[in-house]
Amino acid sequence: MNYEKLQKSLIHLQRQFENYRRSDQRKELIELDREALAESVIQRFETCYDTLWKILKRYIVDELGLAEVPNSPKPVFRLANENNLLPSPVEQWLIYADSRTGTAHDYSGTKATECLQIVPQFIDDAIKLYQTLTEELLQ
């Protein structure tokens, strides 16, 4: 399986989240710049999340041989949990799924704030899952 897209989306999310976290220390940025950074983190979270669950589905089908895998994230995460692939409880992955759904059309307000709060844990869990699937460290 090719994990390059997942690897790139994880790296981009990590880098942009670090950029966002440091934005308060950068005096040259105006509030609009900080909002744009937050929106970028959310968009990168969405891309990474979508890439991750689709790769996970393919892994379950191709590597584990399960034929009847629904084409939506929550059932995929439940199957991954049943097969001991997830680095954290399935409930955490369902929180990520709800956050992804919540930010689909709203990058401001409560949904955005909630998403930004879970991003560090998502990055950590996504990296661990990547390492489980690929048996290699994220580069």
C-alpha positions in Angstrom: 0.0 0.0 0.0 1.1 3.5 -0.7 1.1 5.7 2.4 2.7 8.8 0.8 -0.4 10.9 0.8 -1.1 10.2 4.5 2.5 10.9 5.4 2.5 14.2 3.6 -0.9 15.3 5.1 0.4 14.4 8.6 3.6 16.4 8.1 1.7 19.4 6.7 -0.8 19.3 9.6 2.0 19.1 12.2 3.9 22.0 10.6 0.9 24.2 10.2 -0.3 23.5 13.8 3.1 24.5 15.1 3.0 27.7 13.0 -0.5 28.4 14.5 0.7 27.8 18.1 3.5 30.3 17.6 1.4 32.9 16.0 0.6 34.7 19.3 4.4 35.4 19.7 4.6 36.9 16.2 3.9 40.6 16.7 3.8 41.4 12.9 0.6 39.3 12.5 -2.8 40.9 12.7 -5.9 39.2 13.9 -6.9 38.3 10.3 -3.6 36.5 9.9 -4.1 34.5 13.0 -7.6 33.6 11.9 -6.2 32.5 8.5 -3.7 30.3 10.3 -6.4 28.7 12.4 -8.5 28.1 9.3 -5.5 26.5 7.6 -5.0 24.1 10.5 -8.6 23.1 10.4 -8.5 22.5 6.6 -5.3 20.4 7.1 -7.0 18.5 9.9 -9.9 17.7 7.5 -7.5 16.6 4.8 -5.5 14.5 7.1 -8.5 12.9 8.8 -10.1 12.1 5.4 -6.9 10.6 4.1 -6.4 8.6 7.2 -9.8 6.9 7.5 -9.8 6.0 3.8 -6.3 4.5 4.0 -7.4 2.7 7.2 -10.4 1.3 5.3 -8.1 0.1 2.5 -5.8 -1.5 5.0 -8.7 -3.4 6.7 -9.8 -4.7 3.3 -6.4 -5.4 1.7 -4.3 -6.5 4.7 -6.9 -7.9 7.1 -9.1 -9.4 4.4 -12.4 -8.1 5.6 -14.7 -7.7 2.6 -17.7 -6.0 4.0 -16.4 -2.6 5.2 -18.8 0.3 5.1 -17.7 3.4 3.3 -17.9 5.9 6.2 -15.4 6.7 9.0 -17.1 5.7 12.2 -17.7 2.0 11.2 -14.1 1.9 9.9 -12.8 3.1 13.2 -14.9 0.6 15.0 -13.5 -2.2 12.8 -10.0 -0.9 13.4 -10.6 -1.0 17.1 -11.9 -4.5 17.0 -8.6 -5.5 15.2 -6.4 -3.7 17.7 -5.1 -1.1 15.3 -6.0 2.1 17.1 -3.5 3.7 19.5 -6.3 5.2 21.7 -9.9 4.2 22.5 -12.4 4.2 19.7 -14.4 6.8 21.5 -11.5 9.3 20.9 -11.7 8.5 17.2 -15.4 9.1 17.2 -14.7 12.5 18.7 -12.3 13.2 15.8 -15.1 12.1 13.4 -17.6 14.4 15.0 -15.1 17.3 14.9 -14.5 16.7 11.2 -18.2 16.7 10.6 -18.7 19.9 12.7 -16.1 21.9 10.8 -17.4 20.9 7.3 -18.8 24.4 6.7 -18.0 26.4 9.8 -14.4 27.6 10.4 -15.4 30.1 13.1 -17.0 29.9 16.5 -17.4 27.0 18.8 -16.8 24.2 16.2 -13.5 25.7 15.1 -12.3 26.2 18.7 -13.2 22.6 19.6 -11.4 21.3 16.5 -8.3 23.3 17.3 -8.3 21.9 20.9 -8.3 18.2 19.6 -5.7 18.7 16.9 -2.7 18.0 19.2 -4.1 14.6 20.3 -5.3 13.8 16.8 -1.7 14.4 15.5 -0.3 12.1 18.1 -2.8 9.4 17.5 -2.6 9.7 13.7 1.2 9.4 13.9 0.9 6.3 16.1 -1.6 4.8 13.7 0.6 5.6 10.7 3.4 3.8 12.4 1.2 0.8 13.2 0.0 0.5 9.6 3.4 1.1 7.9 5.7 -0.3 10.6 7.9 2.7 10.1 8.5 6.1 11.8 7.0 9.2 10.3 9.7 11.1 8.5 
